């Protein structure tokens, strides 16, 4: 029976834990009435997270900068743009689950929230490093120099005079970058699955600002590491200070309990495993018989008598036996017969545990020989000569110390550390040579990443059917790596790429096409990986802020959007003698867009008389409908109202 608690649970802390799961940036620490630290809610930041306007108040505590509140608002502000399908730029449009989207990643990330919320297993981004010549993202919340100076306190609001020497260009430089990346990270976190993780490449310029932002957005317990990638294979003669040979990759998970996959074992690792005793369990490596934690596992600190020499073996200082006493007794009985005896050796066990004699656990028995040493030695020698020794064995022909067998088939792969040498993950020169090979020797991109680097990330952070997102797609390395991995292991990983620069089609998408189909000639020809992707463009705003159609985008684009949203298939202009308002037919449903830019349209009997296409069902868009619901149902017609302000027509 459970004991009755004499106090109610701390519901406040329980609720804070729930908030932390949704808004980790809004949970901080504060001292309670007892003076102890406890979790608390930053209500001002929480109010801002839940608001679609910039709230009043100073941004003067924690990690902040001018424009931070506006960046939060921008991440939450809805947009009314759509994705325009481009089948001609795609590969196997009808069958693919891979996406390539050309457009501003802030807006595209917002559009992805509906379809991919909580579904992305791994995100890799390689954002602009803010070196002074590569920052190109300036969002709607960016301020003029005068607005920045006033908000940051660099201008006296009453006199307009500057308060100190003008250093605002450098401050603005970092603030703009922080605002740009902050809003995008907020949106990226929403897309991560509960077992998802994000990897962010960065150099020293913004590393520490980026880490503070990620600590807020993902929560400090979700920080999983700062990987140092050895980007170069030769020493650089940098002019400023210590030459930099590594770049950083910050790793944050959606949930704090995330663990990376193990890497495949190497031949060097496996070479340490032998089978000198012909063990039926296979090859093994000798490992320590002891484990740390003597002071907290005092019942596992005792003597074991050596079956060959008769000496008492104790764990080393601060260590205990690897397994429980029952298990150790069973292992040792594989050599000869043993029994448990109290040796009253508290002094020796206290020394090993590092505690006083009065603190050591009493009545812990030793595992000692049940027969004479002569009989025990004879039994042990027979087992040694036979082979297939017990799990705990003795070195040097039985005369040495005790060791433990660790079998190779019980050991998982190689753990990933936070140092990735170029020998395992490639370097910048390798990345450039990859692009040169793909594009026939043309140097088309300055800062690519090697495919091996992204493949390593995919290995430790995804499964064979994961969705992988790169919202700063650059030269398309992430897609290249995904396709390589799928070809190598037969996986079905899906990628989503986003790129807005002018090379989005000519470099990023083109690289993916060539990797899929193969590239190079003669001896340098590289076989294609196979695969596919669908290409989309971020279209103009289809609906205005008041919810009505944006007539400036053109009727054909609206028809294209309607067709795709209704059928999810490629749009092809009508080719029959039906009314000009006819779009096309799909799955025995005929679609009509009864629209006139300068006048109101009405779905009535006259319009029905113009319809020539035979179908089981009809979907008709118009401004008004004067046909009764009964008749619409009789003719299998679905009326959909065109969203526009007809009062102004």
Secondary structure, DSSP 8 states (H G I E B T S, - for coil): -----SS---HHHHHHHHHHHH-GGGEEEEE-TTS-EEEEE-HHHHHHHT-SS--SS---SSS--TTHHHHHHHHH----EEEEE-GGGSBSTTT---EEEES-HHHHHHHHHHHHTTTEEEEEE-----SSS------TT---HHHHHHHTT-B-TTT--BSS---HHHHHHHHHHHHHHHHHHHHHHHHEEEEEEEEEEE-TTTHHHHHHHHHHHH-GGGEEEEEEEE--SS----SSSS---EEEEEEEESSTT-----B---HHHHTT-B-TT--TT--EEEE-SEEE-TTT-GGG---EE-TTT--EE---TTEEESS-HHHHHHHHTTTS-EEEE----HHHHHHHHT--TTTS-S---EEEESS-HHHHHHHHHHHHHH----SEEETGGGTS-EEEEEEGGGS--B---SEE-HHHH--HHHHHHHHHHHTTT----SS---HHHHHHHHHHH--TT-EEEESS-TTTHHHHHHHHHHHHH----EEEEEE-STTIIIIIIHHHHHHHHEE--GGG-EE-----BEEEEEEEESB-TTS-B-GGG-HHHHHHHHHHHHH-S------SSS-TTEEEEETTEEEEE--BTTB--EE-HHHHHH-----SEEEEEESEE-S-HHHHHHTTEEEEE--S-GGG-
